[in-house]
Amino acid sequence: MTLTIDYRLTGSGWADCAIQADGRECKLSASYLSDALGKLVLAATAVLAGAHSVSVGFDEEPGEYRWSVICSDADEIQVSILSFQYLWGNLPDADGKPMLSFLCAPLDFGRAVRDAAEAVLKKHGLADYNKKWGHDFPSQELDLLQSYIVAWERNKR
């Protein structure tokens, strides 16, 4: 399984995110109304920490893109990206429009999210990220994700 996540700040309070999974691609955007990158980093951390399921949204104006991650077993997760017409509608996943769905290893998901976050930090730095995005860069969350990745890599040996 090849998974890449490309997260880019595109302007003041806006970001684009492209997800490629086994030759399929999905493009999302997010507004500053919530901390999209921070929530994605926390979702990956939760997966590696053993959460059975986690759901996070990229707030849009006026809609929402939702990442739904469900652990099917210790070695595989189901990631579904859904689109909703309205923001904060609190609708169930079944009411969302499917955009992309794929299976992958939890470690692959964690690494892809980490790599995306590290690329944003390298490009913008802490101060510029805050200025462009309106939220602090999720440094502590990224450190925690990295610690879980290291632990998983140790256990794989």
C-alpha positions as CSV (number, residue, x, y, z in Angstrom):
1,M,0.0,0.0,0.0
2,T,1.4,3.4,-1.0
3,L,-0.1,6.3,0.9
4,T,0.9,9.9,0.7
5,I,-0.7,13.0,2.2
6,D,0.3,16.4,0.8
7,Y,-0.9,19.2,3.1
8,R,-0.3,22.8,2.0
9,L,-1.2,26.2,3.4
10,T,-2.6,28.1,0.4
11,G,-3.4,31.4,1.8
12,S,-4.4,33.2,5.0
13,G,-6.6,30.7,6.8
14,W,-6.8,28.1,4.0
15,A,-5.1,24.8,3.3
16,D,-5.3,22.1,0.6
17,C,-4.8,18.4,1.2
18,A,-4.2,15.8,-1.4
19,I,-4.4,12.1,-0.5
20,Q,-3.0,9.4,-2.7
21,A,-3.7,5.8,-1.9
22,D,-2.8,3.0,-4.3
23,G,-3.1,5.2,-7.4
24,R,-6.3,6.9,-6.4
25,E,-6.4,10.5,-5.3
26,C,-8.7,12.8,-3.4
27,K,-8.3,16.6,-2.9
28,L,-9.7,18.4,0.1
29,S,-9.5,21.9,1.5
30,A,-9.8,23.3,5.0
31,S,-10.4,26.6,6.6
32,Y,-9.0,28.1,9.8
33,L,-12.3,27.5,11.6
34,S,-10.6,24.5,13.1
35,D,-7.1,23.2,13.4
36,A,-7.3,20.6,10.5
37,L,-3.6,19.6,10.6
38,G,-3.6,19.3,14.4
39,K,-6.7,17.1,14.3
40,L,-5.2,14.9,11.7
41,V,-2.0,14.4,13.7
42,L,-4.1,13.6,16.8
43,A,-6.1,11.1,14.7
44,A,-3.0,9.3,13.6
45,T,-1.7,9.3,17.2
46,A,-5.0,7.8,18.4
47,V,-4.8,5.0,15.8
48,L,-1.3,4.1,16.9
49,A,-2.3,4.3,20.5
50,G,-4.9,1.6,19.9
51,A,-8.2,3.5,19.4
52,H,-10.8,1.4,17.7
53,S,-12.2,4.3,15.7
54,V,-11.5,8.0,15.3
55,S,-13.2,10.7,13.3
56,V,-11.9,14.2,12.5
57,G,-13.2,17.0,10.3
58,F,-11.7,19.5,8.0
59,D,-14.0,22.5,8.4
60,E,-15.1,24.2,5.2
61,E,-17.2,27.1,4.5
62,P,-20.0,25.9,4.4
63,G,-19.3,22.1,4.4
64,E,-17.1,19.6,6.1
65,Y,-14.7,16.9,5.0
66,R,-14.5,14.1,7.5
67,W,-11.8,11.5,8.0
68,S,-13.3,8.3,9.5
69,V,-10.7,5.8,10.6
70,I,-11.8,2.3,11.9
71,C,-9.4,-0.4,13.1
72,S,-10.4,-3.7,11.6
73,D,-7.6,-5.6,13.3
74,A,-4.1,-4.9,14.7
75,D,-2.6,-4.7,11.2
76,E,-5.2,-2.9,9.2
77,I,-7.3,0.2,9.3
78,Q,-10.1,1.4,7.1
79,V,-9.8,5.1,6.2
80,S,-12.9,6.8,4.6
81,I,-13.0,10.4,3.6
82,L,-16.5,11.8,3.3
83,S,-17.9,15.1,2.2
84,F,-20.8,16.8,3.9
85,Q,-22.8,19.8,2.6
86,Y,-23.1,21.6,5.9
87,L,-20.5,22.4,8.6
88,W,-21.3,21.3,12.1
89,G,-24.3,19.3,11.0
90,N,-23.3,16.3,13.2
91,L,-24.6,13.9,10.6
92,P,-23.7,10.2,10.7
93,D,-20.9,9.0,8.4
94,A,-23.6,7.1,6.4
95,D,-25.0,10.5,5.3
96,G,-21.7,11.7,3.9
97,K,-20.7,11.5,0.2
98,P,-17.8,9.1,-0.1
99,M,-14.7,10.7,-1.7
100,L,-12.0,8.1,-1.0
101,S,-11.8,4.8,1.0
102,F,-8.8,2.6,1.5
103,L,-7.2,0.0,3.7
104,C,-3.7,0.4,5.1
105,A,-1.5,-0.5,8.0
106,P,-1.8,1.8,11.1
107,L,2.0,2.5,10.9
108,D,1.7,3.6,7.2
109,F,-1.1,6.0,8.1
110,G,0.9,7.4,11.0
111,R,4.0,7.9,8.9
112,A,2.1,9.6,6.1
113,V,0.5,12.1,8.5
114,R,3.9,12.7,10.2
115,D,5.6,13.3,6.9
116,A,2.8,15.7,5.8
117,A,3.1,17.7,9.1
118,E,6.9,17.8,9.0
119,A,6.8,19.1,5.4
120,V,4.5,21.9,6.5
121,L,6.8,22.8,9.4
122,K,9.9,22.7,7.2
123,K,8.4,25.0,4.7
124,H,6.8,27.5,7.0
125,G,8.4,27.3,10.4
126,L,6.4,27.9,13.6
127,A,5.9,31.7,13.3
128,D,4.8,31.7,9.6
129,Y,2.5,28.7,10.2
130,N,0.7,30.6,13.0
131,K,0.5,33.8,10.9
132,K,-0.9,32.0,7.9
133,W,-3.1,29.5,9.7
134,G,-4.3,31.3,12.8
135,H,-3.4,28.3,15.0
136,D,-0.1,27.2,16.5
137,F,1.7,24.4,14.8
138,P,0.9,21.1,16.5
139,S,4.4,20.5,17.7
140,Q,3.6,18.5,20.9
141,E,1.1,16.4,19.0
142,L,3.6,15.7,16.3
143,D,6.3,14.7,18.9
144,L,3.7,12.4,20.5
145,L,2.9,10.9,17.1
146,Q,6.6,10.4,16.4
147,S,7.1,8.6,19.7
148,Y,4.3,6.1,18.8
149,I,5.8,5.6,15.4
150,V,9.2,4.7,17.0
151,A,7.5,2.3,19.4
152,W,5.6,0.6,16.5
153,E,8.8,0.3,14.5
154,R,10.6,-1.3,17.5
155,N,7.8,-3.8,17.9
156,K,7.9,-4.7,14.2
157,R,11.5,-6.0,14.5
